[in-house]
Structures are given as C-alpha cells and as structure tokens.
C-alpha cells in the first residue's frame, strides 16, 4: 500500500477561478490526491480581488486556510509546514520570493516549486523580474515541477540550477468534465481571460472567421477584455464563466478554440488546462500550433491545428460530422487515459516519494555549569 502523504500547497488561489487558470488546475490535482488517500492543506493569500469572487470557498477535498501576511503564514502554520511530508509553493503567489525564504527557513522535510507558468517565469527571471521567484531560489527546491516539458526541463537544470526538474502538466477533473448532451448553440467558441499576447491569435482564428462567416455563431467567454475590441455581430460575449459552467459551455460548441500564450508557444510542450477540459467534454478542438502538441493530440486525428484564418474556415465548413466526432472521441480517450487529476496526482506523489527527506537541524541545548 502506498504511503499516505501530508502535503501543504501554497498557491495563487484555490477558492476563486476568477481571472486565473491556477484554481482549476489545483482543484483537479488535489481532488486526485484526495481520491488516492493523501491529505492536503492549501494556503491562500487573502486578497480582495479573489475574496469578492470565490466560487469554492469551502472545498470538501482538502483543508483551505487564508493568511493575510507573511508573519501570519509562518506563525499560525509553522508547525504544519515543518511536519508535512512535502511543502509545495506555486507560481504567482503574492510576495512569492519572500514566502519561499520564510518557508525554507522553517526547514520542511521536502520543499518543491510548482510552476504553472514556466515559460513566463523564465522570461521574467531573464530580465531580472523576481516578482514571485528569485533566481537564487531555484536551487533551493528538492524538485521543480514544471507546467512545461521537453527541452525546458534541461534548461531549468543547466541554466537556472534546478536540482531536479520534472514536467507536471495541468489536468482535468474527469468527474466534473463530461459532455452534457445539450444542443449545439455555437459553431466555434473560446474560453479564456484576455491576454495581450493571445489577442492577435484570437483575432486571426476566431474574430476574422466570424466576419467571413456571418451565418455561423461564435462565442468568447472570459473577463478583462478591453472595451475597444470590435466584436462582430455574430460573436456572443460571456464576461465570466465559473468552472461549474464549463461542461455546458463546451458541450454547446461544434468546435472549441485553444489559444496559447506567446511564451508557452516559444517553450513548447505547454498544454493548457482548457485543452484537456474541452477534450474530456467531447468537444473537438481547433488549436494554434506549438512544439509538443502532436505528442499529446495528433493533428487531424485528435485535434485540428490552425495557423491561418482559412484553416479555421475550412474546419468549420469542410469537416464532416463523422470526422468531427472522430476527432473529439480520439482526444477524449487520450485525455482520460493520461491527463486526469488522479493520473497527475499519482505522478506527483511518485516523484515526492523518491525525494529524500531533508535532515532536520538539531536544536541546541543550553547547559549551565556552576563555578
């Protein structure tokens, strides 16, 4: 029987999925850990922009605690941080570099980093931006878990000094993402928060096809889009869609679009959680291209890769219903086989169990000797 692990995760957010992809990633992973018999405490900085938008304030699959500042973090939770089998700090944690120093000073048994933004993180470090991770801290971790695989892992070790670098891709909660059987409402949809580096691709692969195919229906769901965007009349807008609404959203699309951030494209091997969620719901995916995509979902078999506007138009107007369903089923089978929260949790715990427990510092004893 596998060892029951006690894990503490310090992440950007578990309680709120508003404007971030971290929450759904952590939820799938931790639900997988819970299903496999492990205990998790998630520590989240209490910030107003998430406090006002919490869609999971009291999860039933882990303990969730909020902290207001660093002193509270390492004061109230110090004993648990020391006793845990592993402490994992995530990317984009507020005051992340200071958090890491504070936690490291407690000498946890295993200290790891889970980078849900690896290409972005490395680009920030290269320009001296240490918002949530300092370059000097990379060698501190027993393992650096990365959202990106492939050549990035060697780069982490050789250039940044990571002791052990491993891919830990995002995953999907298969119990919550499945087709709903609803009637199709849109021919192509996209789910994602506005990002300046993704917007040109969204323009090329969704908005321009919408202009050229006015008889078809399109949708974009996600917050923070600037008011000056010129939305075609046949593109519906949904400001925010909580995770509970994702399966219905995907199920009502003939195709869904996956758009990748520029840093992720440059790094390759960086699948988005939306890719796995859509596939689990049985919705065929049109995606921009990045190295490593074919390893996960082969082009034409389990995904449609689009580089130009015409590629999307061809998919929407030329792909038969039979081929559309075949692509969706192939992607779903691959994702449910290897990219669920349970599968990812088992990858994580297997890696943690291979890491040696750090030697704990000895406490000194003061001896008084009388003259």
C-alpha positions in Angstrom: 0.0 0.0 0.0 1.3 3.5 -0.9 2.4 5.8 1.9 -0.2 8.3 2.9 1.3 11.8 2.4 0.6 15.0 4.2 1.1 17.8 1.7 1.0 21.6 2.1 0.5 23.7 -1.0 0.9 27.5 -1.1 -0.8 28.6 -4.3 -2.2 31.6 -6.0 -5.8 30.6 -5.5 -8.0 27.6 -4.9 -11.1 29.4 -3.8 -11.6 31.6 -6.9 -11.3 30.8 -10.6 -11.8 34.5 -11.5 -9.2 35.7 -14.0 -6.8 32.8 -13.4 -6.2 29.2 -14.5 -4.5 28.2 -11.3 -7.6 27.4 -9.3 -9.0 24.7 -11.7 -5.5 23.2 -12.0 -5.1 22.9 -8.3 -8.7 21.6 -7.8 -8.2 18.7 -10.3 -4.8 17.8 -8.8 -5.9 18.0 -5.2 -9.1 16.0 -5.8 -6.9 13.4 -7.3 -4.6 13.4 -4.2 -7.7 13.1 -2.0 -9.0 10.1 -4.1 -5.7 8.4 -3.6 -5.8 8.8 0.1 -3.5 11.8 0.7 -4.1 14.9 2.9 -3.7 18.4 1.6 -3.7 21.8 3.3 -3.9 24.7 0.8 -2.7 28.1 2.0 -4.0 31.1 0.0 -3.2 34.7 0.4 -6.4 36.6 1.4 -6.7 39.3 -1.3 -9.8 41.3 -2.1 -10.0 40.5 -5.9 -10.4 36.8 -5.1 -12.3 37.3 -1.9 -15.1 39.0 -3.8 -15.2 36.3 -6.5 -14.9 33.0 -4.6 -16.7 30.1 -6.3 -15.2 27.4 -4.0 -14.8 28.9 -0.5 -15.1 25.6 1.4 -13.7 22.6 -0.6 -14.6 19.1 0.6 -11.4 17.5 -0.7 -8.8 19.4 1.3 -8.3 21.9 4.1 -8.2 25.5 2.9 -6.8 28.3 5.0 -6.2 32.0 4.2 -3.4 34.2 5.5 -3.2 38.0 5.5 0.6 38.4 5.6 3.9 36.6 5.9 4.0 36.7 9.7 0.6 35.0 9.9 1.7 32.4 7.3 4.8 31.3 9.2 3.3 31.9 12.6 0.0 30.1 12.6 1.0 27.5 10.1 4.7 26.9 11.1 4.2 23.5 12.8 2.2 22.1 9.9 4.8 23.4 7.4 7.6 21.7 9.4 5.7 18.4 9.9 4.3 18.0 6.3 5.9 15.3 4.1 6.2 18.0 1.4 5.6 21.7 1.0 4.9 22.9 -2.5 5.0 26.6 -3.4 3.2 27.6 -6.6 4.0 30.3 -9.1 2.4 33.8 -8.9 2.0 33.6 -5.2 1.8 37.2 -3.8 5.2 38.1 -2.4 6.3 34.7 -3.6 10.1 35.2 -3.2 9.6 36.3 0.4 7.2 33.4 1.0 9.8 31.0 -0.2 12.5 32.4 2.0 10.2 32.3 5.0 9.1 28.7 4.4 12.7 27.5 3.6 13.8 28.9 7.0 11.4 26.5 8.7 13.3 23.5 7.2 10.4 21.5 5.8 11.0 17.8 5.1 10.7 18.4 1.3 10.5 21.8 -0.4 9.2 21.9 -4.0 8.1 24.5 -6.5 5.1 24.0 -8.9 5.5 26.4 -11.8 2.1 26.7 -13.6 3.7 29.5 -15.7 7.2 28.1 -16.5 7.9 30.0 -19.8 6.6 33.2 -18.3 8.6 32.6 -15.1 11.9 32.0 -17.0 11.3 35.1 -19.2 10.8 37.2 -16.1 14.0 35.8 -14.5 16.0 36.5 -17.6 15.0 40.2 -17.4 15.6 40.4 -13.7 11.9 40.3 -12.7 11.7 38.3 -9.4 8.0 39.0 -8.7 7.3 35.6 -7.2 10.5 33.6 -7.6 14.2 34.8 -7.3 16.8 33.2 -9.5 18.9 32.3 -6.5 16.0 30.3 -5.1 15.7 27.8 -7.9 18.4 25.5 -6.5 16.8 25.6 -3.1 14.0 23.2 -4.2 14.2 19.5 -3.9 12.1 19.3 -7.1 11.0 21.9 -9.6 7.7 20.8 -11.1 7.0 22.5 -14.4 3.9 23.1 -16.5 6.2 22.8 -19.5 8.1 19.7 -20.5 10.5 19.0 -23.3 13.7 21.0 -23.5 12.6 23.4 -20.8 13.5 20.8 -18.2 17.1 20.7 -19.2 17.2 24.5 -19.4 15.9 24.6 -15.8 18.8 22.4 -14.6 21.6 23.7 -16.7 20.9 27.4 -16.8 19.0 28.0 -13.5 20.5 25.3 -11.3 17.3 23.3 -10.6 18.3 20.1 -8.7 15.5 18.0 -10.2 13.2 19.3 -12.9 10.1 17.3 -13.9 7.0 18.0 -16.1 3.8 18.1 -14.2 1.2 19.2 -16.7 -2.2 20.5 -15.9 -5.1 18.0 -15.8 -8.8 17.7 -15.8 -11.2 16.5 -13.2 -12.9 13.7 -15.1 -15.8 13.5 -12.7 -16.8 17.1 -13.4 -15.9 17.5 -17.1 -18.1 15.4 -19.4 -20.5 16.1 -22.3 -23.9 17.3 -21.2 -25.8 16.3 -24.3 -27.2 19.8 -24.8 -28.0 21.1 -28.3 -25.2 22.9 -30.1 -25.6 26.7 -29.9 -22.2 27.9 -31.3 -20.1 26.8 -34.2 -16.9 27.9 -32.5 -16.1 29.2 -29.0 -13.3 30.3 -26.9 -12.8 30.3 -23.1 -10.0 32.5 -21.7 -9.2 35.6 -19.8 -8.0 38.5 -22.0 -4.2 38.5 -22.6 -2.5 40.9 -25.0 -0.2 38.3 -26.4 -3.1 35.9 -27.1 -5.4 38.5 -28.6 -3.8 38.6 -32.1 -4.3 34.8 -32.4 -7.9 35.2 -31.2 -8.4 37.8 -33.9 -6.9 35.6 -36.6 -8.6 32.3 -35.6 -12.0 33.4 -34.3 -12.9 37.0 -34.9 -11.9 37.1 -38.6 -13.6 33.7 -39.3 -16.7 35.2 -37.7 -16.6 38.2 -40.0 -16.2 36.0 -43.1 -18.9 33.5 -42.0 -21.7 35.8 -40.8 -24.2 32.9 -41.0 -22.3 31.0 -38.2 -22.4 31.6 -34.5 -19.4 32.3 -32.3 -18.8 32.9 -28.6 -15.9 34.2 -26.4 -16.1 33.7 -22.6 -13.7 35.4 -20.1 -13.1 38.6 -18.3 -10.9 41.7 -18.7 -11.4 42.3 -22.5 -10.8 46.0 -23.4 -13.9 47.9 -24.4 -12.3 49.0 -27.7 -12.3 45.4 -29.2 -14.5 45.3 -32.3 -16.7 42.3 -31.8 -18.5 41.0 -34.9 -22.3 40.9 -34.5 -22.3 37.1 -34.6 -19.8 36.8 -31.6 -21.6 36.4 -28.3 -19.7 37.6 -25.2 -19.8 36.0 -21.7 -18.0 38.1 -19.1 -17.1 35.3 -16.6 -17.9 31.6 -16.6 -17.2 29.7 -13.4 -15.9 26.1 -13.6 -19.4 24.7 -12.9 -20.5 26.1 -16.2 -17.6 24.9 -18.3 -19.0 21.4 -19.3 -22.2 23.0 -20.6 -20.2 25.7 -22.4 -18.0 23.2 -24.2 -20.9 20.8 -24.9 -22.8 23.5 -26.8 -20.0 24.2 -29.3 -19.4 22.4 -32.6 -15.7 23.2 -32.2 -13.8 25.0 -29.5 -10.6 27.1 -29.9 -7.4 26.7 -27.9 -5.1 29.8 -27.9 -1.7 29.7 -26.4 0.4 32.5 -24.8 3.5 33.6 -26.7 5.9 32.4 -24.0 4.2 29.0 -23.9 4.5 28.7 -27.7 8.2 29.6 -27.6 8.9 27.0 -24.9 6.7 24.2 -26.5 5.3 21.3 -24.6 3.0 23.5 -22.5 -0.6 22.3 -22.8 -3.4 24.5 -21.5 -5.9 23.1 -19.0 -8.6 24.3 -21.4 -7.3 21.8 -23.9 -7.9 18.9 -21.5 -11.2 20.2 -20.3 -12.7 20.5 -23.8 -11.4 17.1 -24.8 -12.9 15.5 -21.7 -16.3 17.1 -22.6 -16.1 15.5 -26.1 -15.8 18.8 -28.0 -13.4 18.8 -31.0 -10.6 21.3 -30.7 -9.0 23.7 -33.1 -5.7 24.9 -31.8 -2.8 27.1 -32.7 0.5 25.2 -33.1 3.3 24.7 -30.6 6.0 22.1 -30.4 4.8 19.0 -28.5 1.1 19.3 -29.3 1.4 16.4 -31.7 2.8 14.3 -28.9 -0.4 14.9 -26.9 -3.0 15.2 -29.6 -2.0 14.2 -33.2 -3.1 16.7 -35.9 -6.1 15.5 -37.9 -6.6 12.6 -35.6 -7.3 14.2 -32.2 -7.1 17.9 -32.9 -7.3 20.4 -35.8 -4.2 22.6 -36.0 -4.8 26.1 -37.4 -2.1 28.5 -38.4 -4.3 30.8 -40.6 -7.8 32.1 -40.7 -8.5 29.9 -43.7 -7.6 26.8 -41.7 -10.4 27.6 -39.2 -12.9 28.4 -42.1 -12.1 25.1 -43.7 -12.6 23.2 -40.4 -16.0 24.9 -39.9 -17.2 24.4 -43.4 -15.5 21.3 -44.7 -15.1 18.8 -41.9 -17.9 16.2 -41.9 -19.9 15.4 -38.9 -18.4 11.9 -38.8 -14.8 13.3 -38.8 -15.7 15.9 -36.3 -17.0 13.3 -33.9 -14.0 11.0 -34.6 -11.5 13.8 -33.7 -13.4 14.5 -30.5 -13.5 10.9 -29.4 -9.8 10.4 -30.1 -8.9 13.4 -28.0 -11.2 12.4 -25.2 -9.7 8.9 -25.0 -6.2 10.2 -24.8 -7.0 12.7 -22.1 -9.0 10.3 -19.9 -6.2 7.8 -20.2 -3.3 10.0 -19.1 -4.3 13.6 -18.1 -6.9 13.4 -15.3 -6.4 14.8 -11.9 -5.9 11.3 -10.5 -3.2 10.5 -13.1 -1.4 13.7 -12.3 -1.7 13.2 -8.5 0.0 9.8 -8.9 2.8 11.3 -10.9 3.3 13.9 -8.2 3.3 11.5 -5.3 5.6 9.0 -7.0 8.1 11.9 -7.5 7.7 13.1 -3.9 8.3 9.6 -2.5 11.6 9.4 -4.5 12.9 12.6 -2.9 15.0 12.1 0.3 13.7 13.7 3.5 15.8 16.7 4.4 17.9 16.4 7.5 16.3 18.5 10.2 18.5 21.0 12.1 19.4 19.9 15.6 18.2 22.1 18.4 20.9 23.3 20.7 20.7 22.7 24.4 22.0 25.4 26.8 23.9 23.8 29.7 24.6 25.9 32.8 27.8 25.0 34.7 28.3 26.4 38.2 31.7 27.6 39.3 
